[in-house]
Amino acid sequence: MAIDTKPAMLPPSTVSSPPPIEVDVAPEEVGASEANRARGMRREVRRQLGGARLGDLFALVGAVTASLSTTWAVTTQIMPVTGSLGPFLIAFALFVAFYTLLLSFTEPTPIVRDRVASVVVHSLAIIVVLTLIFVVAFTIFRGLEALRFPNFFVQDMSLAGPLDPLSAGGIVHAIVGSLIQITIALVITIPLGILTALYLNEMPGRFASFVRTVVEAMSALPSIVAGLFIYATAILILGLEKSGFAAALAISVMMLPIMIRASDVVIRMVPSTLKEGAIGLGAGQWRTVWHVVLPTSRSGLATAIILATARGIGETSPVLLTSGFTAAMNLDPLRGPMVSLPLAVFQFVKSPEPTMIARGFGAAAVLMLLVLLLFAGARWLGGRTIEKQDRARHRRERALASVVAAIASIGRAVRHIGRRAVPVLRAAHVAGARVARAINGLWVVLSQRVRQALGYRSPEMPPTESIDPSTSLSLAAGEQT
């Protein structure tokens, strides 16, 4: 017997709905909810974090004008200030204050803070850039008097004195000395700095912490102390002669802490997942360092080399203590004094003669150019990552393939033109030969007719009646030819 499992359907009249629930709501709450709904329906104004507006421009111009006017009144009428640094600082402080006041009239507090911080940061950046431009421009301007002479770059000061004109003498000995000293210092510093940074990162421990502390302390070492250290150890104790090599040792002492600290920071930024992946594939620690860590941090290591070079190439006192000064060229870094560009600038500028001062500023300009070239070369070498090298290789391959394709297409075009042109040239040659033969025959016929009409006869020719038939035949053949 089948059992009906469907539920029994009740008529709609028998189903009773639940009674409504009554909630007591105060009239104030109803008004507040309606106000909130109206506020939510209102369109919100997006806050503008970037870009320039007309009101910001007016506030900036007004703050600059007010600060300059107030600074003039303060520094000339209220409390006179001599020099240029004091009025500049007063004007900058007043500019920030007036700019904040003008913005507070139209903007809320967060936007005022944002605008003021942006103006302060941009002002400081502009001050730094303007200071750098002023230093470079002033040095080049003062050195133009000496830089316009070609002998300044190819002669030394062995045959020129303080009273000689700028057309005599130069700084080639200082340029060569600087290049030799900084090259030796880099050869010493780069391997030691990178190996020490690798030791600090790959082999941490108590001794690594001690080495890191010593390196950080050496970063603040005065240059004169480094020169005295090399002078006392290498020259007085070991008996090394005052030379360019001793100066390079002193420079390397100054460069080594910068190189270690910068390399340490760069190697520490290499992701640990790369090293873990290399070790998981079976590579050893030093193989991982050589094939993963160093290629990944190549650009950062180039920056470390740049910083170390900037620290060492401008040193004067260590070179003066360990190498001495000379006015002649010295290419041997192991014997005799060797001058560098910073030391030459110091010796030239301290002279009261205008020509020597001009030589000093010219040497400073050459030093800046030399540092710029070294930095550009280091950045170019450091920026050649594996990805960039692959892209450059692909570009070279595509360029070579396009050149080969162009040469092949030109060759095919030349062969096609040659195949088409050979029959034409051959037919033209045959036609030209035929035309030449026809013209030659026509000329012979015309010449014979003219001779017959004029009765021309050669002076040495015998009379006609005395000539035998064989002779007449030979004469006729000669005339035809």
Secondary structure as UniProt FT lines:
FT   HELIX           12..14
FT   HELIX           27..41
FT   HELIX           54..73
FT   HELIX           74..78
FT   HELIX           85..104
FT   TURN            105..106
FT   HELIX           109..147
FT   HELIX           151..154
FT   TURN            158..159
FT   TURN            162..163
FT   TURN            166..167
FT   HELIX           172..202
FT   HELIX           206..218
FT   TURN            219..220
FT   HELIX           223..230
FT   HELIX           231..237
FT   HELIX           244..268
FT   HELIX           272..280
FT   TURN            281..282
FT   HELIX           285..288
FT   HELIX           289..293
FT   HELIX           294..296
FT   HELIX           298..313
FT   HELIX           317..322
FT   TURN            333..334
FT   HELIX           341..349
FT   HELIX           354..382
FT   HELIX           386..454
FT   TURN            459..460
FT   HELIX           464..466
FT   HELIX           469..480
//
